Amino acid sequence: MTKAEAIKVAVATAREGVTYSLKDGAVCPLCGARCPVVSSPRGEGALKVRYHRCNNAECVMGALGVSVKSVQREG
């Protein structure tokens, strides 16, 4: 996979949503760094959605300002 293809897949994954872990939070789908929460709208039933940004200075996701959506399921 080329670098451009990897970025395209990571951006798509970020928009689709990654799983939020109470232990580990959410991680960047490109570099794997833990991403801090930047927005946390109201939950929808058993789902809690958060938006994060990668703070890794060497990661393209952070440089592009792409938000990483995370979904936490109750249970």
N, C-alpha and C positions, 0 to 999 in steps of 0.2 A: 504494500500500500504506500502510495506517495504521501508526502507531508500534506499536500493540499487535500487529498482524499481523507486523511486522518482528521484534519481540521473540520472538514465538511461533516463527517460522521459525528464528531464531538459536539458541534453546534446543534445538529439535529437531536442528539441525545439530551443535550442541555435543555432544549425547548420541550421535548417530550416529557422529561422528568426523570430524575434519579431517585432511588429509595433513600429516605431520611432515616438514619439510625439514632436512637436516643443516646447510644454510647459514642458513636463516631461522627454524628452530624451528617453533612452531605459532602461529597468529594467531587472535585473537578473531573469530568469524563475524559479530559485530555491528559492532564499531568498527574492526577491522583491526589493533589493537595486538598486539605480540608478547606472548605469555603465558608466564610462568615455569612450570616443572614443579613440581607439588606431590606427585605420586605416580608411581612407575614400577614397576608389578608385573613379574614375570618375563615374558619374551617367550614367544610361542607359535610355535615353528618359525621361519619366515621373517618373522614379524610382531613388531614391538615396539610396545606400547601404552603411552602416557603420559597422565597427567591434568594439566591446567593450570588456572590461574585468571587472569582478566583483572585487571590492576592499574590500569587506567585509571579514575581517580576519577570521570570523567564518564560511564562506561559502565554501563548497566543490568545487564549480565551480571555484572560484578564486585560490584555492589551486592546482587544477588540471591544471590551465592555459587555460581553455576552453574559446575560443572566442565566444562572443554572437553576432550574425549577426542581424542587424536591417534594416528594409526597410521603407523608407519614400515615400509616394506617394504624388505628387503635387496635390494641390487642395484645 
